[in-house]
Amino acid sequence: MIYYIVLVQGVPESYGCARSRIDFQKKKDLFDGFGCEIKNVSKEEFEKVKKKVDIKTQLYRKHFQLILGGENM
């Protein structure tokens, strides 16, 4: 497994795993087309970034629930 993070303007926004170097290269080419950077990282760094991105996502969801007044998003 190849662990990677997706950086948008240097800020981690997403993460994922690739099964092979070929799969990783395909994903890298795809993200480069959108102006994002994909970075190969160790499993330990991947877990740290994953936790931060998940916390940020939860905060965004709570923020939009308050704004939109919806209970389930």
N, CA, C, O and CB atoms as a CASP TS submission, in Angstrom:
PFRMAT TS
TARGET T0000
AUTHOR 0000-0000-0000
METHOD Language model
MODEL 1
PARENT N/A
ATOM      1  N   MET     1       0.834  -1.184   0.000  1.00  0.00           N
ATOM      2  CA  MET     1       0.000   0.000   0.000  1.00  0.00           C
ATOM      3  C   MET     1       0.878   1.247   0.000  1.00  0.00           C
ATOM      4  O   MET     1       1.900   1.323   0.683  1.00  0.00           O
ATOM      5  CB  MET     1      -0.949  -0.001   1.212  1.00  0.00           C
ATOM      6  N   ILE     2       0.446   2.199  -0.778  1.00  0.00           N
ATOM      7  CA  ILE     2       1.126   3.491  -0.837  1.00  0.00           C
ATOM      8  C   ILE     2       0.169   4.526  -0.260  1.00  0.00           C
ATOM      9  O   ILE     2      -0.926   4.732  -0.786  1.00  0.00           O
ATOM     10  CB  ILE     2       1.560   3.861  -2.314  1.00  0.00           C
ATOM     11  N   TYR     3       0.580   5.162   0.803  1.00  0.00           N
ATOM     12  CA  TYR     3      -0.250   6.167   1.460  1.00  0.00           C
ATOM     13  C   TYR     3       0.089   7.536   0.895  1.00  0.00           C
ATOM     14  O   TYR     3       1.257   7.854   0.673  1.00  0.00           O
ATOM     15  CB  TYR     3      -0.050   6.141   2.999  1.00  0.00           C
ATOM     16  N   TYR     4      -0.941   8.346   0.664  1.00  0.00           N
ATOM     17  CA  TYR     4      -0.696   9.676   0.120  1.00  0.00           C
ATOM     18  C   TYR     4      -1.644  10.692   0.729  1.00  0.00           C
ATOM     19  O   TYR     4      -2.708  10.351   1.246  1.00  0.00           O
ATOM     20  CB  TYR     4      -0.837   9.669  -1.400  1.00  0.00           C
ATOM     21  N   ILE     5      -1.228  11.956   0.654  1.00  0.00           N
ATOM     22  CA  ILE     5      -2.088  13.066   1.053  1.00  0.00           C
ATOM     23  C   ILE     5      -2.198  14.013  -0.135  1.00  0.00           C
ATOM     24  O   ILE     5      -1.288  14.111  -0.958  1.00  0.00           O
ATOM     25  CB  ILE     5      -1.528  13.806   2.326  1.00  0.00           C
ATOM     26  N   VAL     6      -3.322  14.702  -0.207  1.00  0.00           N
ATOM     27  CA  VAL     6      -3.559  15.670  -1.274  1.00  0.00           C
ATOM     28  C   VAL     6      -3.438  17.059  -0.662  1.00  0.00           C
ATOM     29  O   VAL     6      -4.116  17.381   0.313  1.00  0.00           O
ATOM     30  CB  VAL     6      -4.966  15.460  -1.951  1.00  0.00           C
ATOM     31  N   LEU     7      -2.571  17.873  -1.244  1.00  0.00           N
ATOM     32  CA  LEU     7      -2.339  19.229  -0.761  1.00  0.00           C
ATOM     33  C   LEU     7      -2.927  20.231  -1.746  1.00  0.00           C
ATOM     34  O   LEU     7      -2.688  20.149  -2.951  1.00  0.00           O
ATOM     35  CB  LEU     7      -0.828  19.489  -0.554  1.00  0.00           C
ATOM     36  N   VAL     8      -3.693  21.171  -1.224  1.00  0.00           N
ATOM     37  CA  VAL     8      -4.218  22.271  -2.024  1.00  0.00           C
ATOM     38  C   VAL     8      -3.578  23.536  -1.478  1.00  0.00           C
ATOM     39  O   VAL     8      -3.837  23.923  -0.339  1.00  0.00           O
ATOM     40  CB  VAL     8      -5.803  22.344  -1.977  1.00  0.00           C
ATOM     41  N   GLN     9      -2.757  24.171  -2.270  1.00  0.00           N
ATOM     42  CA  GLN     9      -1.986  25.342  -1.862  1.00  0.00           C
ATOM     43  C   GLN     9      -1.196  25.061  -0.587  1.00  0.00           C
ATOM     44  O   GLN     9      -1.098  25.917   0.292  1.00  0.00           O
ATOM     45  CB  GLN     9      -2.912  26.544  -1.652  1.00  0.00           C
ATOM     46  N   GLY    10      -0.633  23.857  -0.493  1.00  0.00           N
ATOM     47  CA  GLY    10       0.207  23.476   0.631  1.00  0.00           C
ATOM     48  C   GLY    10      -0.530  23.005   1.867  1.00  0.00           C
ATOM     49  O   GLY    10       0.106  22.648   2.859  1.00  0.00           O
ATOM     50  N   VAL    11      -1.867  22.993   1.835  1.00  0.00           N
ATOM     51  CA  VAL    11      -2.669  22.586   2.990  1.00  0.00           C
ATOM     52  C   VAL    11      -3.272  21.205   2.718  1.00  0.00           C
ATOM     53  O   VAL    11      -3.900  21.004   1.679  1.00  0.00           O
ATOM     54  CB  VAL    11      -3.792  23.635   3.291  1.00  0.00           C
ATOM     55  N   PRO    12      -3.088  20.243   3.644  1.00  0.00           N
ATOM     56  CA  PRO    12      -3.679  18.916   3.443  1.00  0.00           C
ATOM     57  C   PRO    12      -5.204  18.990   3.415  1.00  0.00           C
ATOM     58  O   PRO    12      -5.821  19.477   4.362  1.00  0.00           O
ATOM     59  CB  PRO    12      -3.220  17.953   4.547  1.00  0.00           C
ATOM     60  N   GLU    13      -5.807  18.512   2.339  1.00  0.00           N
ATOM     61  CA  GLU    13      -7.258  18.557   2.183  1.00  0.00           C
ATOM     62  C   GLU    13      -7.880  17.176   2.093  1.00  0.00           C
ATOM     63  O   GLU    13      -9.070  17.015   2.366  1.00  0.00           O
ATOM     64  CB  GLU    13      -7.616  19.347   0.958  1.00  0.00           C
ATOM     65  N   SER    14      -7.088  16.173   1.713  1.00  0.00           N
ATOM     66  CA  SER    14      -7.629  14.835   1.548  1.00  0.00           C
ATOM     67  C   SER    14      -6.504  13.825   1.709  1.00  0.00           C
ATOM     68  O   SER    14      -5.338  14.198   1.840  1.00  0.00           O
ATOM     69  CB  SER    14      -8.322  14.678   0.173  1.00  0.00           C
ATOM     70  N   TYR    15      -6.859  12.545   1.697  1.00  0.00           N
ATOM     71  CA  TYR    15      -5.884  11.482   1.859  1.00  0.00           C
ATOM     72  C   TYR    15      -6.399  10.230   1.171  1.00  0.00           C
ATOM     73  O   TYR    15      -7.571  10.149   0.805  1.00  0.00           O
ATOM     74  CB  TYR    15      -5.596  11.214   3.352  1.00  0.00           C
ATOM     75  N   GLY    16      -5.520   9.258   0.998  1.00  0.00           N
ATOM     76  CA  GLY    16      -5.944   8.012   0.385  1.00  0.00           C
ATOM     77  C   GLY    16      -4.814   7.003   0.318  1.00  0.00           C
ATOM     78  O   GLY    16      -3.689   7.267   0.743  1.00  0.00           O
ATOM     79  N   CYS    17      -5.146   5.831  -0.232  1.00  0.00           N
ATOM     80  CA  CYS    17      -4.188   4.753  -0.406  1.00  0.00           C
ATOM     81  C   CYS    17      -4.237   4.277  -1.850  1.00  0.00           C
ATOM     82  O   CYS    17      -5.299   4.243  -2.472  1.00  0.00           O
ATOM     83  CB  CYS    17      -4.477   3.586   0.573  1.00  0.00           C
ATOM     84  N   ALA    18      -3.095   3.919  -2.363  1.00  0.00           N
ATOM     85  CA  ALA    18      -3.005   3.339  -3.703  1.00  0.00           C
ATOM     86  C   ALA    18      -2.461   1.921  -3.561  1.00  0.00           C
ATOM     87  O   ALA    18      -1.630   1.649  -2.694  1.00  0.00           O
ATOM     88  CB  ALA    18      -2.092   4.208  -4.651  1.00  0.00           C
ATOM     89  N   ARG    19      -2.928   1.038  -4.404  1.00  0.00           N
ATOM     90  CA  ARG    19      -2.506  -0.365  -4.311  1.00  0.00           C
ATOM     91  C   ARG    19      -1.155  -0.631  -4.956  1.00  0.00           C
ATOM     92  O   ARG    19      -0.470  -1.587  -4.592  1.00  0.00           O
ATOM     93  CB  ARG    19      -3.537  -1.249  -4.948  1.00  0.00           C
ATOM     94  N   SER    20      -0.769   0.208  -5.911  1.00  0.00           N
ATOM     95  CA  SER    20       0.497  -0.015  -6.614  1.00  0.00           C
ATOM     96  C   SER    20       1.087   1.321  -7.051  1.00  0.00           C
ATOM     97  O   SER    20       0.436   2.362  -6.960  1.00  0.00           O
ATOM     98  CB  SER    20       0.292  -0.944  -7.840  1.00  0.00           C
ATOM     99  N   ARG    21       2.336   1.275  -7.530  1.00  0.00           N
ATOM    100  CA  ARG    21       2.978   2.496  -8.027  1.00  0.00           C
ATOM    101  C   ARG    21       2.234   3.027  -9.248  1.00  0.00           C
ATOM    102  O   ARG    21       2.132   4.239  -9.440  1.00  0.00           O
ATOM    103  CB  ARG    21       4.460   2.230  -8.377  1.00  0.00           C
ATOM    104  N   ILE    22       1.714   2.119 -10.072  1.00  0.00           N
ATOM    105  CA  ILE    22       0.970   2.536 -11.269  1.00  0.00           C
ATOM    106  C   ILE    22      -0.307   3.254 -10.858  1.00  0.00           C
ATOM    107  O   ILE    22      -0.643   4.299 -11.416  1.00  0.00           O
ATOM    108  CB  ILE    22       0.637   1.316 -12.169  1.00  0.00           C
ATOM    109  N   ASP    23      -1.020   2.696  -9.880  1.00  0.00           N
ATOM    110  CA  ASP    23      -2.246   3.326  -9.376  1.00  0.00           C
ATOM    111  C   ASP    23      -1.931   4.695  -8.777  1.00  0.00           C
ATOM    112  O   ASP    23      -2.660   5.660  -9.004  1.00  0.00           O
ATOM    113  CB  ASP    23      -2.932   2.423  -8.319  1.00  0.00           C
ATOM    114  N   PHE    24      -0.837   4.773  -8.010  1.00  0.00           N
ATOM    115  CA  PHE    24      -0.426   6.045  -7.416  1.00  0.00           C
ATOM    116  C   PHE    24      -0.118   7.072  -8.504  1.00  0.00           C
ATOM    117  O   PHE    24      -0.520   8.230  -8.390  1.00  0.00           O
ATOM    118  CB  PHE    24       0.803   5.844  -6.508  1.00  0.00           C
ATOM    119  N   GLN    25       0.589   6.662  -9.557  1.00  0.00           N
ATOM    120  CA  GLN    25       0.942   7.585 -10.636  1.00  0.00           C
ATOM    121  C   GLN    25      -0.307   8.082 -11.361  1.00  0.00           C
ATOM    122  O   GLN    25      -0.375   9.253 -11.737  1.00  0.00           O
ATOM    123  CB  GLN    25       1.895   6.905 -11.630  1.00  0.00           C
ATOM    124  N   LYS    26      -1.289   7.214 -11.561  1.00  0.00           N
ATOM    125  CA  LYS    26      -2.545   7.627 -12.202  1.00  0.00           C
ATOM    126  C   LYS    26      -3.251   8.685 -11.362  1.00  0.00           C
ATOM    127  O   LYS    26      -3.738   9.686 -11.888  1.00  0.00           O
ATOM    128  CB  LYS    26      -3.474   6.412 -12.417  1.00  0.00           C
ATOM    129  N   LYS    27      -3.303   8.456 -10.056  1.00  0.00           N
ATOM    130  CA  LYS    27      -3.945   9.426  -9.161  1.00  0.00           C
ATOM    131  C   LYS    27      -3.167  10.738  -9.144  1.00  0.00           C
ATOM    132  O   LYS    27      -3.754  11.820  -9.122  1.00  0.00           O
ATOM    133  CB  LYS    27      -4.057   8.856  -7.732  1.00  0.00           C
ATOM    134  N   LYS    28      -1.848  10.629  -9.154  1.00  0.00           N
ATOM    135  CA  LYS    28      -1.007  11.826  -9.158  1.00  0.00           C
ATOM    136  C   LYS    28      -1.258  12.652 -10.418  1.00  0.00           C
ATOM    137  O   LYS    28      -1.382  13.875 -10.343  1.00  0.00           O
ATOM    138  CB  LYS    28       0.485  11.442  -9.059  1.00  0.00           C
ATOM    139  N   ASP    29      -1.333  11.998 -11.562  1.00  0.00           N
ATOM    140  CA  ASP    29      -1.615  12.695 -12.822  1.00  0.00           C
ATOM    141  C   ASP    29      -2.985  13.360 -12.781  1.00  0.00           C
ATOM    142  O   ASP    29      -3.143  14.483 -13.261  1.00  0.00           O
ATOM    143  CB  ASP    29      -1.539  11.719 -14.006  1.00  0.00           C
ATOM    144  N   LEU    30      -3.974  12.677 -12.214  1.00  0.00           N
ATOM    145  CA  LEU    30      -5.323  13.226 -12.110  1.00  0.00           C
ATOM    146  C   LEU    30      -5.338  14.475 -11.235  1.00  0.00           C
ATOM    147  O   LEU    30      -5.903  15.497 -11.624  1.00  0.00           O
ATOM    148  CB  LEU    30      -6.285  12.175 -11.548  1.00  0.00           C
ATOM    149  N   PHE    31      -4.724  14.401 -10.059  1.00  0.00           N
ATOM    150  CA  PHE    31      -4.722  15.544  -9.149  1.00  0.00           C
ATOM    151  C   PHE    31      -3.901  16.705  -9.688  1.00  0.00           C
ATOM    152  O   PHE    31      -4.251  17.864  -9.465  1.00  0.00           O
ATOM    153  CB  PHE    31      -4.189  15.131  -7.795  1.00  0.00           C
ATOM    154  N   ASP    32      -2.813  16.411 -10.397  1.00  0.00           N
ATOM    155  CA  ASP    32      -2.009  17.481 -10.998  1.00  0.00           C
ATOM    156  C   ASP    32      -2.839  18.270 -12.000  1.00  0.00           C
ATOM    157  O   ASP    32      -2.638  19.474 -12.159  1.00  0.00           O
ATOM    158  CB  ASP    32      -0.756  16.903 -11.685  1.00  0.00           C
ATOM    159  N   GLY    33      -3.764  17.606 -12.674  1.00  0.00           N
ATOM    160  CA  GLY    33      -4.643  18.275 -13.625  1.00  0.00           C
ATOM    161  C   GLY    33      -5.566  19.276 -12.962  1.00  0.00           C
ATOM    162  O   GLY    33      -6.038  20.207 -13.615  1.00  0.00           O
ATOM    163  N   PHE    34      -5.832  19.101 -11.680  1.00  0.00           N
ATOM    164  CA  PHE    34      -6.694  20.019 -10.935  1.00  0.00           C
ATOM    165  C   PHE    34      -5.900  21.057 -10.154  1.00  0.00           C
ATOM    166  O   PHE    34      -6.480  21.851  -9.413  1.00  0.00           O
ATOM    167  CB  PHE    34      -7.580  19.242  -9.989  1.00  0.00           C
ATOM    168  N   GLY    35      -4.590  21.061 -10.309  1.00  0.00           N
ATOM    169  CA  GLY    35      -3.754  22.036  -9.614  1.00  0.00           C
ATOM    170  C   GLY    35      -3.463  21.662  -8.174  1.00  0.00           C
ATOM    171  O   GLY    35      -3.053  22.511  -7.383  1.00  0.00           O
ATOM    172  N   CYS    36      -3.671  20.407  -7.827  1.00  0.00           N
ATOM    173  CA  CYS    36      -3.383  19.921  -6.477  1.00  0.00           C
ATOM    174  C   CYS    36      -2.075  19.136  -6.503  1.00  0.00           C
ATOM    175  O   CYS    36      -1.641  18.654  -7.549  1.00  0.00           O
ATOM    176  CB  CYS    36      -4.551  19.036  -5.934  1.00  0.00           C
ATOM    177  N   GLU    37      -1.468  19.022  -5.347  1.00  0.00           N
ATOM    178  CA  GLU    37      -0.240  18.245  -5.227  1.00  0.00           C
ATOM    179  C   GLU    37      -0.559  16.982  -4.446  1.00  0.00           C
ATOM    180  O   GLU    37      -1.268  17.038  -3.441  1.00  0.00           O
ATOM    181  CB  GLU    37       0.895  19.068  -4.532  1.00  0.00           C
ATOM    182  N   ILE    38      -0.049  15.853  -4.891  1.00  0.00           N
ATOM    183  CA  ILE    38      -0.232  14.599  -4.165  1.00  0.00           C
ATOM    184  C   ILE    38       1.144  14.163  -3.675  1.00  0.00           C
ATOM    185  O   ILE    38       2.114  14.165  -4.433  1.00  0.00           O
ATOM    186  CB  ILE    38      -0.906  13.489  -5.069  1.00  0.00           C
ATOM    187  N   LYS    39       1.217  13.791  -2.404  1.00  0.00           N
ATOM    188  CA  LYS    39       2.507  13.515  -1.777  1.00  0.00           C
ATOM    189  C   LYS    39       2.487  12.129  -1.147  1.00  0.00           C
ATOM    190  O   LYS    39       1.579  11.797  -0.385  1.00  0.00           O
ATOM    191  CB  LYS    39       2.844  14.588  -0.715  1.00  0.00           C
ATOM    192  N   ASN    40       3.490  11.326  -1.471  1.00  0.00           N
ATOM    193  CA  ASN    40       3.651  10.002  -0.893  1.00  0.00           C
ATOM    194  C   ASN    40       4.194  10.166   0.529  1.00  0.00           C
ATOM    195  O   ASN    40       5.206  10.840   0.726  1.00  0.00           O
ATOM    196  CB  ASN    40       4.602   9.112  -1.769  1.00  0.00           C
ATOM    197  N   VAL    41       3.534   9.558   1.523  1.00  0.00           N
ATOM    198  CA  VAL    41       3.951   9.718   2.918  1.00  0.00           C
ATOM    199  C   VAL    41       4.016   8.359   3.615  1.00  0.00           C
ATOM    200  O   VAL    41       3.483   7.364   3.125  1.00  0.00           O
ATOM    201  CB  VAL    41       2.983  10.659   3.669  1.00  0.00           C
ATOM    202  N   SER    42       4.679   8.344   4.767  1.00  0.00           N
ATOM    203  CA  SER    42       4.740   7.131   5.574  1.00  0.00           C
ATOM    204  C   SER    42       3.384   6.897   6.240  1.00  0.00           C
ATOM    205  O   SER    42       2.550   7.800   6.313  1.00  0.00           O
ATOM    206  CB  SER    42       5.868   7.228   6.640  1.00  0.00           C
ATOM    207  N   LYS    43       3.179   5.676   6.720  1.00  0.00           N
ATOM    208  CA  LYS    43       1.907   5.353   7.365  1.00  0.00           C
ATOM    209  C   LYS    43       1.696   6.212   8.611  1.00  0.00           C
ATOM    210  O   LYS    43       0.569   6.618   8.895  1.00  0.00           O
ATOM    211  CB  LYS    43       1.856   3.861   7.735  1.00  0.00           C
ATOM    212  N   GLU    44       2.761   6.492   9.354  1.00  0.00           N
ATOM    213  CA  GLU    44       2.647   7.304  10.567  1.00  0.00           C
ATOM    214  C   GLU    44       2.205   8.727  10.234  1.00  0.00           C
ATOM    215  O   GLU    44       1.314   9.274  10.885  1.00  0.00           O
ATOM    216  CB  GLU    44       3.983   7.330  11.320  1.00  0.00           C
ATOM    217  N   GLU    45       2.832   9.322   9.218  1.00  0.00           N
ATOM    218  CA  GLU    45       2.448  10.680   8.821  1.00  0.00           C
ATOM    219  C   GLU    45       1.030  10.684   8.255  1.00  0.00           C
ATOM    220  O   GLU    45       0.262  11.618   8.486  1.00  0.00           O
ATOM    221  CB  GLU    45       3.443  11.246   7.780  1.00  0.00           C
ATOM    222  N   PHE    46       0.689   9.627   7.509  1.00  0.00           N
ATOM    223  CA  PHE    46      -0.651   9.485   6.946  1.00  0.00           C
ATOM    224  C   PHE    46      -1.706   9.512   8.055  1.00  0.00           C
ATOM    225  O   PHE    46      -2.719  10.200   7.932  1.00  0.00           O
ATOM    226  CB  PHE    46      -0.760   8.178   6.136  1.00  0.00           C
ATOM    227  N   GLU    47      -1.470   8.768   9.132  1.00  0.00           N
ATOM    228  CA  GLU    47      -2.429   8.707  10.244  1.00  0.00           C
ATOM    229  C   GLU    47      -2.592  10.072  10.909  1.00  0.00           C
ATOM    230  O   GLU    47      -3.705  10.449  11.277  1.00  0.00           O
ATOM    231  CB  GLU    47      -1.978   7.669  11.285  1.00  0.00           C
ATOM    232  N   LYS    48      -1.501  10.815  11.067  1.00  0.00           N
ATOM    233  CA  LYS    48      -1.579  12.155  11.663  1.00  0.00           C
ATOM    234  C   LYS    48      -2.411  13.097  10.797  1.00  0.00           C
ATOM    235  O   LYS    48      -3.290  13.801  11.294  1.00  0.00           O
ATOM    236  CB  LYS    48      -0.170  12.735  11.864  1.00  0.00           C
ATOM    237  N   VAL    49      -2.120  13.100   9.497  1.00  0.00           N
ATOM    238  CA  VAL    49      -2.839  13.988   8.576  1.00  0.00           C
ATOM    239  C   VAL    49      -4.297  13.572   8.477  1.00  0.00           C
ATOM    240  O   VAL    49      -5.184  14.425   8.440  1.00  0.00           O
ATOM    241  CB  VAL    49      -2.185  13.976   7.177  1.00  0.00           C
ATOM    242  N   LYS    50      -4.554  12.270   8.434  1.00  0.00           N
ATOM    243  CA  LYS    50      -5.928  11.758   8.350  1.00  0.00           C
ATOM    244  C   LYS    50      -6.758  12.269   9.522  1.00  0.00           C
ATOM    245  O   LYS    50      -7.901  12.692   9.346  1.00  0.00           O
ATOM    246  CB  LYS    50      -5.935  10.212   8.324  1.00  0.00           C
ATOM    247  N   LYS    51      -6.184  12.227  10.704  1.00  0.00           N
ATOM    248  CA  LYS    51      -6.893  12.694  11.895  1.00  0.00           C
ATOM    249  C   LYS    51      -7.210  14.186  11.797  1.00  0.00           C
ATOM    250  O   LYS    51      -8.322  14.605  12.116  1.00  0.00           O
ATOM    251  CB  LYS    51      -6.062  12.413  13.156  1.00  0.00           C
ATOM    252  N   LYS    52      -6.242  14.986  11.359  1.00  0.00           N
ATOM    253  CA  LYS    52      -6.456  16.435  11.230  1.00  0.00           C
ATOM    254  C   LYS    52      -7.516  16.757  10.185  1.00  0.00           C
ATOM    255  O   LYS    52      -8.372  17.612  10.413  1.00  0.00           O
ATOM    256  CB  LYS    52      -5.145  17.134  10.867  1.00  0.00           C
ATOM    257  N   VAL    53      -7.466  16.078   9.039  1.00  0.00           N
ATOM    258  CA  VAL    53      -8.444  16.322   7.973  1.00  0.00           C
ATOM    259  C   VAL    53      -9.838  15.918   8.437  1.00  0.00           C
ATOM    260  O   VAL    53     -10.811  16.620   8.159  1.00  0.00           O
ATOM    261  CB  VAL    53      -8.060  15.550   6.688  1.00  0.00           C
ATOM    262  N   ASP    54      -9.946  14.792   9.140  1.00  0.00           N
ATOM    263  CA  ASP    54     -11.251  14.347   9.637  1.00  0.00           C
ATOM    264  C   ASP    54     -11.833  15.332  10.650  1.00  0.00           C
ATOM    265  O   ASP    54     -13.034  15.600  10.631  1.00  0.00           O
ATOM    266  CB  ASP    54     -11.130  12.960  10.273  1.00  0.00           C
ATOM    267  N   ILE    55     -10.996  15.872  11.529  1.00  0.00           N
ATOM    268  CA  ILE    55     -11.463  16.866  12.502  1.00  0.00           C
ATOM    269  C   ILE    55     -11.936  18.119  11.784  1.00  0.00           C
ATOM    270  O   ILE    55     -12.979  18.676  12.126  1.00  0.00           O
ATOM    271  CB  ILE    55     -10.346  17.217  13.510  1.00  0.00           C
ATOM    272  N   LYS    56     -11.174  18.567  10.786  1.00  0.00           N
ATOM    273  CA  LYS    56     -11.556  19.753  10.020  1.00  0.00           C
ATOM    274  C   LYS    56     -12.885  19.519   9.297  1.00  0.00           C
ATOM    275  O   LYS    56     -13.728  20.415   9.245  1.00  0.00           O
ATOM    276  CB  LYS    56     -10.451  20.121   9.004  1.00  0.00           C
ATOM    277  N   THR    57     -13.071  18.335   8.748  1.00  0.00           N
ATOM    278  CA  THR    57     -14.321  18.003   8.057  1.00  0.00           C
ATOM    279  C   THR    57     -15.499  18.033   9.023  1.00  0.00           C
ATOM    280  O   THR    57     -16.565  18.544   8.681  1.00  0.00           O
ATOM    281  CB  THR    57     -14.221  16.621   7.392  1.00  0.00           C
ATOM    282  N   GLN    58     -15.319  17.494  10.219  1.00  0.00           N
ATOM    283  CA  GLN    58     -16.389  17.516  11.223  1.00  0.00           C
ATOM    284  C   GLN    58     -16.740  18.945  11.605  1.00  0.00           C
ATOM    285  O   GLN    58     -17.915  19.274  11.767  1.00  0.00           O
ATOM    286  CB  GLN    58     -15.976  16.724  12.472  1.00  0.00           C
ATOM    287  N   LEU    59     -15.734  19.794  11.751  1.00  0.00           N
ATOM    288  CA  LEU    59     -15.996  21.193  12.095  1.00  0.00           C
ATOM    289  C   LEU    59     -16.767  21.895  10.987  1.00  0.00           C
ATOM    290  O   LEU    59     -17.682  22.669  11.271  1.00  0.00           O
ATOM    291  CB  LEU    59     -14.685  21.932  12.368  1.00  0.00           C
ATOM    292  N   TYR    60     -16.410  21.638   9.718  1.00  0.00           N
ATOM    293  CA  TYR    60     -17.143  22.223   8.587  1.00  0.00           C
ATOM    294  C   TYR    60     -18.601  21.776   8.602  1.00  0.00           C
ATOM    295  O   TYR    60     -19.505  22.585   8.389  1.00  0.00           O
ATOM    296  CB  TYR    60     -16.481  21.830   7.248  1.00  0.00           C
ATOM    297  N   ARG    61     -18.826  20.496   8.852  1.00  0.00           N
ATOM    298  CA  ARG    61     -20.203  19.979   8.878  1.00  0.00           C
ATOM    299  C   ARG    61     -21.020  20.656   9.972  1.00  0.00           C
ATOM    300  O   ARG    61     -22.159  21.060   9.738  1.00  0.00           O
ATOM    301  CB  ARG    61     -20.204  18.453   9.091  1.00  0.00           C
ATOM    302  N   LYS    62     -20.446  20.781  11.154  1.00  0.00           N
ATOM    303  CA  LYS    62     -21.160  21.437  12.255  1.00  0.00           C
ATOM    304  C   LYS    62     -21.446  22.892  11.922  1.00  0.00           C
ATOM    305  O   LYS    62     -22.530  23.394  12.218  1.00  0.00           O
ATOM    306  CB  LYS    62     -20.350  21.346  13.555  1.00  0.00           C
ATOM    307  N   HIS    63     -20.489  23.569  11.310  1.00  0.00           N
ATOM    308  CA  HIS    63     -20.654  24.971  10.931  1.00  0.00           C
ATOM    309  C   HIS    63     -21.816  25.122   9.951  1.00  0.00           C
ATOM    310  O   HIS    63     -22.669  25.992  10.130  1.00  0.00           O
ATOM    311  CB  HIS    63     -19.353  25.523  10.310  1.00  0.00           C
ATOM    312  N   PHE    64     -21.854  24.281   8.919  1.00  0.00           N
ATOM    313  CA  PHE    64     -22.912  24.391   7.919  1.00  0.00           C
ATOM    314  C   PHE    64     -24.262  23.949   8.469  1.00  0.00           C
ATOM    315  O   PHE    64     -25.295  24.447   8.023  1.00  0.00           O
ATOM    316  CB  PHE    64     -22.562  23.567   6.695  1.00  0.00           C
ATOM    317  N   GLN    65     -24.278  23.033   9.421  1.00  0.00           N
ATOM    318  CA  GLN    65     -25.535  22.650  10.059  1.00  0.00           C
ATOM    319  C   GLN    65     -26.116  23.836  10.808  1.00  0.00           C
ATOM    320  O   GLN    65     -27.326  24.060  10.780  1.00  0.00           O
ATOM    321  CB  GLN    65     -25.326  21.459  11.015  1.00  0.00           C
ATOM    322  N   LEU    66     -25.258  24.599  11.480  1.00  0.00           N
ATOM    323  CA  LEU    66     -25.731  25.778  12.200  1.00  0.00           C
ATOM    324  C   LEU    66     -26.256  26.836  11.241  1.00  0.00           C
ATOM    325  O   LEU    66     -27.288  27.455  11.496  1.00  0.00           O
ATOM    326  CB  LEU    66     -24.612  26.360  13.059  1.00  0.00           C
ATOM    327  N   ILE    67     -25.542  27.042  10.136  1.00  0.00           N
ATOM    328  CA  ILE    67     -25.954  28.060   9.164  1.00  0.00           C
ATOM    329  C   ILE    67     -27.258  27.669   8.480  1.00  0.00           C
ATOM    330  O   ILE    67     -28.177  28.480   8.367  1.00  0.00           O
ATOM    331  CB  ILE    67     -24.857  28.274   8.115  1.00  0.00           C
ATOM    332  N   LEU    68     -27.331  26.427   8.028  1.00  0.00           N
ATOM    333  CA  LEU    68     -28.490  25.985   7.254  1.00  0.00           C
ATOM    334  C   LEU    68     -29.642  25.500   8.126  1.00  0.00           C
ATOM    335  O   LEU    68     -30.764  25.340   7.646  1.00  0.00           O
ATOM    336  CB  LEU    68     -28.082  24.888   6.312  1.00  0.00           C
ATOM    337  N   GLY    69     -29.370  25.271   9.381  1.00  0.00           N
ATOM    338  CA  GLY    69     -30.416  24.838  10.295  1.00  0.00           C
ATOM    339  C   GLY    69     -30.827  23.392  10.110  1.00  0.00           C
ATOM    340  O   GLY    69     -31.844  22.961  10.653  1.00  0.00           O
ATOM    341  N   GLY    70     -30.051  22.638   9.352  1.00  0.00           N
ATOM    342  CA  GLY    70     -30.365  21.224   9.142  1.00  0.00           C
ATOM    343  C   GLY    70     -29.770  20.370  10.236  1.00  0.00           C
ATOM    344  O   GLY    70     -28.735  20.698  10.817  1.00  0.00           O
ATOM    345  N   GLU    71     -30.445  19.264  10.506  1.00  0.00           N
ATOM    346  CA  GLU    71     -29.940  18.375  11.540  1.00  0.00           C
ATOM    347  C   GLU    71     -29.046  17.291  10.954  1.00  0.00           C
ATOM    348  O   GLU    71     -28.057  16.904  11.576  1.00  0.00           O
ATOM    349  CB  GLU    71     -31.094  17.743  12.299  1.00  0.00           C
ATOM    350  N   ASN    72     -29.380  16.800   9.768  1.00  0.00           N
ATOM    351  CA  ASN    72     -28.592  15.734   9.145  1.00  0.00           C
ATOM    352  C   ASN    72     -28.015  16.217   7.829  1.00  0.00           C
ATOM    353  O   ASN    72     -28.744  16.645   6.934  1.00  0.00           O
ATOM    354  CB  ASN    72     -29.449  14.474   8.924  1.00  0.00           C
ATOM    355  N   MET    73     -26.711  16.142   7.725  1.00  0.00           N
ATOM    356  CA  MET    73     -26.050  16.502   6.466  1.00  0.00           C
ATOM    357  C   MET    73     -25.105  15.406   6.082  1.00  0.00           C
ATOM    358  O   MET    73     -24.439  15.499   5.051  1.00  0.00           O
ATOM    359  CB  MET    73     -25.302  17.845   6.578  1.00  0.00           C
TER
END
